[in-house]
């Protein structure tokens, strides 16, 4: 029933994009990834010897899940561009989830650095998927410089606060000619379903699953919520009314007691 | 030739002046797969590591993919 998610020249039969951060172990991550049905998954780039090196790539290769490197932790356009280029060299992959954050406390995107980095990377041949504020103007400008999708936050990374400004997400969706992926802030399945009902093409989440008490069970909930939200949007919901509208035939056809 | 000091992932290290980038990378990581290197803020493609000479104070960053995002 669900149409594939199309980004640039690729298509995915899941509209849930998973991040791999925050999982307590690779085994738990593995189970969650499989259950989620995700076809595209983010990784970060870090100095060798500082993380669980190698193993995450082996796991994703084994599971046949495409890798989307990110530029997490970068505070300037220059750092993000260099990180994206290193990821391309390391992974042979010119797709990037572009993150340029303003500070460590909020992890909110720095819009000026983000747009600058997006322009540079698009010109350098990258397929750029920017993590952005829920700002319709910035989203439009990111599309204008050639980004393949826009990925507005629902609320700050890892906060689980859901979608704080659904109206802005709707405005972004209405104006966008590229897929809109709700990225960051998802806490529970209803948040993911709402994102899809607002018209998002997909949902990207990590912490909501990897830091849940039972990650694989939450992965199943998110998988189903994204599919249900998409179907609900496609089905065309009934208009909201102020008063009731009976679903049974009128009284005229009722028996006369 | 006198040894030179370079920064490898932020740590100062003395190396012979004639040492090439590929040797520095191999000394730092067991596997080259999934690894990328920048020197002084520019990516050095893998194929160029064996000839890439290093200058005093060179900043070498050796990165790989980890869980994240």
Interface residues (C-beta under 8 A of the other chain):
Chain A: X19 X20 X21 X22 X23 X29 X42 X43 X44 X45 X46 X47 X48 X49 X50 X51 X52 X53 X54 X56 X57 X67 X68 X69 X70 X72 X78 X82 X83 X85 X86 X87 X88 X89 X90 X91 X97 X99 X206
Chain B: X9 X10 X28 X29 X31 X33 X34 X35 X36 X37 X38 X41 X42 X43 X45 X46 X61 X62 X63 X64 X65 X66 X67 X68 X69
